[in-house]
């Protein structure tokens, strides 16, 4: 059975959500799960705590979202999300520009595409990892997104 909200989603809607979340990861003053949850309008108190993870309940836009935090419980290592609306690498490429294929890991069953989000004067950059379904590129479907905050370094 398909999700009616996903069926009625406009093309590119999920990519817009991913872009907004990645940009907000760049823009928050510190890599704080507390601050980022407020900015993303996620209820951190409603998130289930599983070790270093804060797993949020589903919403209209997402079927899954979680923060992975440091031992202090607040410093964000990365966030994962699955959009309710369909998401493709083509949508992400149209949003972010060309990505690159990640080297396969030992337990990786499908390709991962990497998109770099520049800092544009923000406290940090971000890297968006699009975990594709098996069969990519013949099947252009993104299974899950990981957004990694990346410190801005002076070169």
N, C-alpha and C positions, 0 to 999 in steps of 0.2 A: 504494500500500500504506500502510495506517495503522499508527501506532506503538501496540503493545499497551499500553504504559505510559500513553499519552495516552487511549486508549479506556477504561481502567479508572480514570481520574482522577475524583475526586469533584468535583461542581460547586463552584466557588469556590476550588478548591485552588490554581490558578495565581494568583488574586488574593491569597490569603494569602501566597504566596511574594513577590509584588511588594510587598505591605504590609510584610512583614518586612525585605526589602532596603531599602526606602525609609526605614523607621524606623531601621535600622542606619546608613544614610548620615547621618541626623540625629544619632545618638547617639555616633558615634566622636569622640574628642576633637579630632582635626584631619582635614582633608580629604586624608588620606594614602592612596595606593593600597596601600601596604604594610600599613598597619593595617587598612584596610577588607577587603582580601583575606583576612587572618587571621580577621576577625570573620565574614565570609561563608563561611568555610571553602573558599576558592579557593586553589589553588596558584599563586602568582605566578611561581614558577620554571618552571612548566609552560606558562605563557602565552607565546604567540608574540608577539614584538615586531615591530610594523609601524608604523614612524614613531612617532607619539605614541600609538599604540594598544597595549594589551596584550590579546590575544585568547585566551580560555581554551578548553580542550577541552570538548566537550559532557559533560553529566552526566545522571543519571537525571531531574533536574528541569528542565534547560535544554538547548536545542539550540544556543544561542549566548549568549555573554556577553563583553563587552569593556569595559575601562576606557579612557577617553581622558584623557591626562594632560598636564601642562604640560611645558615644555622641561626642567625639573629631573628629569623621569621619575617623580615621585612625587605631585605635587599633582593631585588628581582634578578634572577639569572636569566629567565626567559618566560614567555607565555605561549601557550598553545591554544588554538581554537579551531573549531569546525563550524563552518557556516551552514545555516539552514538552506539558503539559496545555493544553487549549483555554482561551482567555481572551476574555472579552467586556467591552464597556463597561458592560453591566448588572452584571457581577460587580464591576468596579472601583467603580461607583457605589454598590453595596451595601456595599462595603468602606470607601470614602473619603468618601462623600457626593457631591453633585452636582458634576460637572466643568463645564468650559466649552470651547467649540469654539475652537481656535486659528485665527487668521487664516491663510488659505492662503498658502503660499510659492510662489515662481516654479517650483519643480521638484516641487511636492507633487502626487501623483497621487491621494491619498486623504486624508480628514480626519484631524486629530489632536485628541484630547481632552486637556485639561490638568486635573490634580487637584493641589491645593495641600495639602501635608502640614505641619501646624503644628509648631513647635519643641517644645512641651510641656516647656519648661525645658532642652532640649538645646542643644548648641553651634550648631546650624544647623537650618534648615527644609529641606524638599525639595519639588521639583516633579516630578510623575510625568506624562510625556507618553505617551499611548497612541496609537501610529500604527496607524490602522485599515486594513482592506483596502478596495480600491475597492468601491463599492456601499454603504458605510455611510451611513445607518443601517438600510437594508433588510437588509443583511448585517452582523450584529453580531459581528464578529470582529476582535480586536486582533492585528496582525501583529508588532509590536515595542514594547518599553517602553524609554523613556529616563528615567533618574532623575538630576535635576540637584540638586546641593547648593546651597542658597541661604543666604547669611549672614544671621544675625539682626541686625537693625539696631535701634537705639533711636530711636523716633519722638518 
